[in-house]
């Protein structure tokens, strides 16, 4: 989004499948990022640790609290191993950046995301995750993700497979 607006987009990328989750957050503060992570942890339950065994985050202050949410408070079990990228090294998370390019087809840089709802984000990422990739032998991230995990997890996240003929990287306006 624009630097001047509050709403931001937090993304989580599953490297093995190229599957990406988009979560609309209210601002770029640590608490908002933490709340989004806790939400995803609750949605996925026990599957969270196997899906997001490793979290690679930017070095921004908004990610400072990830470490405290990477351990189950009750059991002490490590839910995720958290690492941080090197400053200005987008290559540290290249697949994630490729999905961000797809998102920019929907919402070009310097355009507002204030009008978006989580349902809009889910629709966009359903399209992004349904788009076949050469790097996946022309399968889509959502297809690979479904082979490893369940459709139930996709439903919990609010994502669905979009037929390739129906993928449109333009935002529909009313």
N, C-alpha and C positions, 0 to 999 in steps of 0.2 A: 504494500500500500504506500500511500504518500507519507512522507516524514511528518507532515502536519496533522495527519488523522490518527485517531486512537486505534482503530481496529488493525490487527496484524494477522498474518497467517503463519502458524507454526506447522512445520512438516516433519514427519518421521518416515524414514526410508529403510526398507528391508532390502539389504544389499544383495542377498542371494537370489531374490526373485524380481528385483527392481520395483517392487510394489511400494507405493507411497501413500501415506495418510496425510490429509490436510485438516487442520483444526483452526477455526477462527477464534482468536483470543481478543480480549477487550483492550489490551495495551501491551507494551513491550517491557513489562516489569517482571521481575523474578516470580512474584506470586502468581501471575497469570500463566506463566510457563509451568510452574509447579502444579497448579490446578489442572491444567490440560493433561499433564503426565499422569496425575492421580486418576483422572477421568478415564484415560486409556487403560491404565492398570486395572481399574474396576471393570471396565467393559470386557476386557480380555481374560480376566481372572488368572488362573494358573498358566494359561497359554502365553501370557505376557513375557515371561522369562525366556521361553524358547524362541519367541518371535523377535524380541528385542534383547537378546543376550548381551549385545554391545550397543552402546549409544555413543555416537561421535557427534559432539556439539561444537558450535562456534565458540569463540572466546568471549562473547559478550556477557556483560554483567547479568543479563536476564537468565543465563544458564548456570549461575553460581549455585543454585539450590538442587541441581540434579543429583549430586552425590548423596544427599540425605534421603532422597526418594528412590535410590537404587538398592536400598536394603529394607527388607520387611521389618517394621518396627517391633512386631510381636515375636517373630521367630529368629530374626537375625540373618535370615537367608538372603544371599545376594540375588537381587532380581535382575540387575543389569550391571555390566562393567562400563563405566563412563570414562570417555577420553575426550580431549579437546583438540581441535584442528590447530595447525600452525597459522598465525596471522597471515592474511592475504594469500592463502594457498587453497583456492577453490578446487584444485586437483585432488585434495584430500578426500573430497566427497563428490567425485565427478558424476556418478549416476544420479545422485540427488539433484545436482545442478541441471542435468538433462531434463528431468521431470519439471524443474522450475521453468525451463524454456517452454515446455508444453503449456504450463500454466500461463505464461506470458502471451500465448496465442489467444487465450480467453481474455486476459486483463493485461494489456500492454503496460510497460513501465510508465510511470508518471500518471497513471489512471487510478482513480479511487476504488477502494474495495468496501467502503462504508455501507453501500447498499446491499452487500452480499449477506446471505444467511448461511448457516451450516448446511442446509439442504442444497444450496447452490454449490458450495464447496464439494459436497459429496458427489453431486452430479459431475462436476468438472473432473474430480479425481477418479470417478468411475470410468470416464472417457479416457483419461490419461493412462490408467491402469489396464484398460482394455485394448490399447493400441499395440499391435504386434511390433516386436523389436528384432532386428537382425542379430543383436547380441544374445537373444534368447532363442535362436534358431527359428525365428519368425513366429514365436508364441508370444502371448501377451503376459505382462506381469501378473494379472489377475488369474490367468489360467495356471501359471506355475505356482502361485500362492495357494490356489485351491488344491493342487496335487499334494502339497506338503501339509497344509492345514485344512480346515473345514469351511464349507459354505456358511456354517453357523457363525464363524468368526467374522466373515465378510458382512453378514447381516447385522451383527452386533456393532460393527463399525459404520454401517449405513452405506455400504458399497455394493454395487451389482455389476455384472458383466453387461457391457453394451456391445451389441453386434457391430462389427467393424463398419458395416454400411451406414450405420446410424451415428457414427462418431463425427462430431462437429466441434471444432476447436474455437467456435465463436460463441460469445455469450448471447443468449436469446433475450431480447428486450421486449417489454410489454407495452 
